[in-house]
Amino acid sequence: MDEDEIYLSRILPVVLNRQNQAYLWADADLRVRYASQQAASILGVKELAGLSLSDVAPELLGMEETLKTLARERHLPFLLRHINRDTPGGKTRYFSIALYPSKAEQPDGLVVALKDTTFTSTLLQELTQGRNTLRLMQQQLEEANRFKNLTLTILSQEINGRLEMMLNYVDVYVDQLLAEEDNPDVESVETLTTLRKGIHTLAMSLQQLLSLEQIERGHVTLNKETCDLTALVQHTWKIYLELAQDQFILHKEISPHHAWVCGDPNRLEQVLYNLISNAVKYTPSGEHITVGVESDKSETRLWVENTGIGISSERRESIFHPRFHTGNLDHLLQQGSGLGLFIVQRIVEAHEGRVELTSDGSSFVRFTVYFPTYHPTAEC
Amino acid sequence: MARIIQKKICMLGDFAVGKTSLVRRFVEGRFDDRYLSTIGVKVSRRRVLLPGGQEVHLLIWDLAGSEEFVDVQQNYLLGAAGALLVCDLTRQSTLESLERYARQLDSITPGVPLLILGNKKDLTEARQVSGGNLETMAQRLRTTWFTTSAKTGENVEQAFSDLTARIFAEWGSHHGRR
């Protein structure tokens, strides 16, 4: 018997048994030469000696070349974790296999250490199960949300198209009435003008819904062009304020000069609509509401301010956050969704602008929107 | 006595696409509706006969699909003779992941045959992945695809048979050259 044989048949078993662990020793041909009782128990095979490693552990099948290289060239250990085996009781036993090359003075071969990891692996399995179930639920919710947004977009566009058609009919009818030079029906024209403003406001509310959907997707779509904010405010501010003109004292501080910005006119109108709606909603009757625009070479400012109420410094941080109040429908119908300022901020940011809130905390609030001023001849 | 040929097949795909159910259907001929996440690997064995009567043992490696185990998978892919890349027909994102699994497989065992399986065919109402989507992915990975249902068993045998045939065609061509 040579030295290697003495080592394998007499010394190694004593060394391994002393560890009281599940060990195999396989030679350079990956044939098991020695196995501890614990190893046989984990692998569920009574007599391991003489079998090939992939016979006793099919999890090693296909890795033979890698393992032979490991045994011969004595690389770093090779580890397989969370191996699953069914037990006769229908449960799963987990174990790991670590393969170490022999030490330098020992013959070529592999020490195979087996470790029953059923306790920790079962915990890991339960954790993974819980995490995956949550991930599946999250995916389902995202899918449901995507479907909701799609439905919302289609419906909003459909309704918007019909509102535009109604506006056209109203315009045609008003033109016809005004064309009757001898006896124009002024009362009907006034009624139709009020109706027109109502339809326009409704269209703007729909625009809000579409904006929310886009904001949720993280992308506000802009159809940019060079816009004169002065003209836009001049043209539209009364649409939103006229219905409230008996209730408040209205002012406009609109610069006589152009205020050029690169933006989406519909979105900019939406900003104005939201700021004015916000002022109308919270300003006490008899107080002042002011709309203003001014511009210099670098910045264009649009502001809406009101008196009679203020915003405390504690609330200023959260005023632009979406808030759904208490979830009470009556409250929602009276006070709105609380999303207006949130939408304003997102639209303004999409235009590379910013919104500032100024208030004394008790009797004055001003929202100022800043946009970069644009040269009208530059490409937008 | 001639040694029985053993071939290693790896099941790859995102979590909850039905890899374990497909293996259970193929090996045990049954289906269980409960979802049980796999961690690590479970090796199952099934004996099949090749057209010439040769007996072959397929060792099927059901690998964990959760991303936490991606690193663990590397060692398990060694020596694979073929792979089934499984996606869930009701979750589009699971199809997109297949390219990553194919790359991972190719880095460990280049050129082994693989097939794409679109599983959960029985859930027709919730289906998101079309035959066109599968075909596009199959062309990208230079292979073909099956739609399967581990629940009804539809196409499960065919998919494994097709992969086995590809493995032996590849194997035969290598042996023929020697």
Contacts between the chains, C-beta under 8 A, distances in Angstrom:
chain1	res1	chain2	res2	distance
A	54	B	6	8.0
A	58	B	6	8.0
A	58	B	43	5.0
A	58	B	45	7.0
A	58	B	59	5.6
A	59	B	41	6.4
A	59	B	43	5.4
A	59	B	76	7.8
A	61	B	6	6.2
A	61	B	8	5.4
A	61	B	43	7.8
A	61	B	59	5.7
A	61	B	79	6.4
A	62	B	8	4.5
A	62	B	78	5.6
A	62	B	79	1.8
A	62	B	80	6.2
A	62	B	81	7.5
A	63	B	75	7.5
A	63	B	78	4.6
A	63	B	79	5.3
A	64	B	79	7.2
A	65	B	79	7.7
A	66	B	78	5.7
A	66	B	79	7.9
A	78	B	75	6.9
A	79	B	75	7.2
A	80	B	40	8.0
A	80	B	41	7.5
A	80	B	75	5.8
A	80	B	76	7.0
A	81	B	40	5.8
A	81	B	72	5.8
A	82	B	39	4.7
A	82	B	40	2.3
A	82	B	41	6.9
A	82	B	64	7.4
A	82	B	69	7.7
A	82	B	72	6.9
A	83	B	40	5.8
A	83	B	41	6.0
A	83	B	42	7.8
A	83	B	43	7.9
A	84	B	38	7.1
A	84	B	39	7.7
A	84	B	40	6.0
A	84	B	41	6.6
A	84	B	42	3.8
A	85	B	42	7.7
A	94	B	39	7.7
A	94	B	40	6.9
A	121	B	39	6.3
A	121	B	40	7.1
A	124	B	39	5.6
A	125	B	37	6.3
A	125	B	39	4.9
A	128	B	37	4.6
A	128	B	39	5.5
A	128	B	64	7.7
A	128	B	66	5.5
A	128	B	68	7.0
A	129	B	35	7.7
A	129	B	36	6.8
A	129	B	37	4.3
A	131	B	66	7.3
A	132	B	15	4.7
A	132	B	16	5.9
A	132	B	35	7.8
A	132	B	37	5.0
A	132	B	66	6.1
A	133	B	35	7.3
A	135	B	15	7.2
A	136	B	16	5.8
A	139	B	91	6.4
A	139	B	93	7.4
